[in-house]
Amino acid sequence: MTQTLSQPLTTDWPKEFRSNLEYRSRLLDACDADDELRAYVKEYCKRDILFWIDCFCWTKDPRKENSILPFICYDFQREAIKTIEKHIDDGKDLLIEKSRDMGASWMILYVYMHKWMFEGGSDFRVGSRKEDFVDKINDIDTLLEKVRFNLLRMPEWLLPKDCNGDRDFAYMKIINSENKNAIVGESANPHFASGGRRKSILIDEFSKWENSVAGAAWTSTADASPCRIVNSTPVGSGNKFGELALGTQEKIDKLTLHWTLHPEKSKDCYILNKDGSKTPIEGGKVAYDKWIELGRPIGVIRSPWYDAECERRSDTDIAQELDINYLQSGSPFFNLQAISGQNVWKHIERKSPFDPIPFGRFIKVHLVNIDNKIEVRESKEGWLRIFELPKSGMQYVLSADTSEGLAKRDEAFGVVRDKWTRNVVACANGHYPPDDWAIKLAYIAKFFKDCDVVPENNNHGHSVTSDLKNMDVRLYYTKNKEGNVIKAGFTTDVRTRPLMLDQLEEEIRKNVFEMRDEVVIGQAKTFVYNQKNGRPEADGNCLDDGIIALAIGSYVIKEKPFKPKSDTDGRLAGLAHEFRRPLFSNAGR
């Protein structure tokens, strides 16, 4: 071998921009002059993907004056590339959740290109929600143009034999003329990638795929490849990407690329303390670990770069593009900071049925009718969660949403609230047929001092209200503007729905009451403004039956507030209000 380059192949090739460019130039000149060295370098590229990327791969950033740039991996990108490569080799799915502009798409495609060049049997499919995002000639934002752009800048001796760019690097298909590997593009559709088998499939910006298409595509790709790589910033939690990332339905390996890992973005990083003071912190892995330790907060780990981005972005934008926050990025309807202050009460099994329920705990019970008296039977499988047992002198309202009763559909949901404190004192939910649900509501109402029963009367609710009419309960009746009764139950329509939800939103934002129930609090977090129609509703496939029931209760308590039946009741209520525990004071219990 003619040695025309001093130590051309080491693990310590230059990583700084200018010296890297100089090294690349010397390496190419040396390979042009030495066939043996050229073969050696090609073999080295095959064996070490990071050498190939750092010394031969290119990227493009139209925001910069010199837009064509060498891709030189940061440390976090080296780890990410190895993680991607290992999942392809092991045949395992991988989800990549990321802040914007972390180079994720480029990294995935570099791994695909490397295997396309050097490993036989390496066919890949790449997809995004629209064809224009998959491939568009001369548009570097598209997936296959990134591939085409990089391959066309490879030295000829690294490319496949007889490679012809015009022929082999065509629209929506990149062919290796030597080993017949292919990287094929496809836009989102319910049968995405179902034709043929691939070593790996990239599903890009998956959070933005239509929900119906995303679910079907995720199913169809399972047989097409053992390694599906889903890559996206979050857009709420109710889409397929959000479900996978949060592990609500199935488990998948996850790689998180948060902006704190980027050395330029996390320069002069600091922690913003509650009192407004700043604590300096090392950027990169140290800042990232602190972000994880603190529960992945928004706006606590900061840097001058982050501060500048906050000046020009909305809160939702920051959650979505910077801080990988699934709830805030989904246009939440309720104040998430207020919801985060709500304490989820924990289940307890009492030793004796005569024991009180400790503050911050709840019991699960069955309600049974014994000689026309409703009694409690405590059980782990109980269908009613009780946070407070009924108290003399207090008044309650039971508001309820009704479902068809079929599995995998919306649930029936009932919420009991104390009219004076507005706190949630009991909850029940499940897939109950209307007739069974009506009986359960009647039992709950009787147990809670013959409280007001307010079932929604829309759809299957009509059957529930009809049954409740014959059960000797204090059934709510909807009235018109003139005060005349229209029908039994609560009518949710274009007039009442905004009113009841706005009332609930104000109560949550102002910390007026304790929600307590984990299911209700969870649904509040995923209740969002639908970005297409502006309607407040559950995000994607999430449920909102508990929120609707809770909001109906807010409406009715405002309409029919606590009214003491006697001076004694009034004094009792006043004492209850004066001496009840302050909101959210037991977080440490």
Buried (B, 14 or more C-beta within 10 A) or exposed (E): EEEBBEEBBEEEBBEEEEEBBEBBEBBBEBBEEBEEBBEBBBEBBBEBBBBBBBBBBBBBEEEEEEEEEBBBBBEBBBBBBEBBBEBBEEEBBBBBBBBBBBBBBBBBBBBBBBBBBBBEEBBBBBBBBBBEBBBBEEEBEBBBBBBBBBBEEBBEBBBBEEBEEEEBBBBBEBBBBBBEBBBBBBBBBBBBBBEEEBBBBBBBBBBBBBBEBBBBBBBBBEEBBBBBBBBBBBBBBBBBBBBBBBEBEEEBEBBBBBBBBBEEBBEEBBBBEEEEEEEEBEBBBEBBEBBEEEEBBBBBBBBEBBEEBBEEBEBBBBBBBBBBBBBBBBBBBBBBEBBEEBBBBEEBEEEEEEEEBEEBBBBBBBBEEEEEEBBBEBEEEBBBBBBBEBBEBBBBBBBBBBBBBEEEEBBBBBBBBBBBBBBBBBBBBBBBBBEBBBBBBBBBBBBBBBBBBBBBBBEBBBBBBBBBEEBEBBBBBBEEEEEEEEEBBBBBEEEBBEBBBBBBBEBBEEEBBBBBBBBBBBBBBBBBBBEEEEEBBBBBBBBBBBBBBBBBBBBBBEBBEBEBEEEEBBEBBEEBEEEEEEBEEEEEE
